């Protein structure tokens, strides 16, 4: 048994670049995303905007879930974003892509990784810790 899945995306060629620097749009995106994939909000979203160095200009947002978290970091001038979803509850990544397209328009997937987290989660924390110590 595992703890959960961690989907990590880097998307580019984002059509609606104006949305990448709008804190309300990013906040609404996070809420829509977690609602559509069947998660429950514990806190947030919390969104901030960085307007300093042009290469880093954009929004960062985080929403805490009962099932874990979702985050986004946008880069306006590169027309890119990083999106992470980590959850102990199963979710459909195709639904994630649909929500991204609804909010940001057309985009290209530059990087897509799915990690399985918490191998042997059902063993108990002490057994996990002992096993981890012996692997060093």
CORFEN-V589831 format. One line per field, one symbol per residue. ss: DSSP state (~ for helix, > for strand, _ for the rest). phi: phi as a letter, one per 30 degrees, with the letter a starting at -180 (. if undefined). burial: b if it has 9 or more other ideal C-beta (glycine too) atoms within 8 Angstrom, else e. A space follows every 10 residues. Layout:
ss->???
phi->???
burial->???
This chain:
ss->___>>>>>>> >>____~~~~ ~_~~~~~~~~ ~~~~~~____ >>>>>>>>>> ___~~~_>>> >>>>>__>>> >>>>>~~~_> >>>>>>>___ __~~~~~~~~ ~~~~___>>> >>>>>>>___ ~~~_~~~~~~ ~~~~__
phi->.cdacbcbbb cbhddcdedd cceddddded ddedddcicc dcajdcbbbc cdeedcdlcb bbbdbeckab bbbcbedchb acbbbbadcd bcdddeddde dddcidacdd bbbbccciei eddjdddedd dddddd
burial->ebebbbbbbb bbebebbebb bbbebbbbbb bbbbebbebe beebbebeeb eeeeeebbbb bbbebebebb bbbbbbeebb bbbbbbbeee beeebbbbbb bebbbebebe eeebebbeeb beeeeebbee beeeee
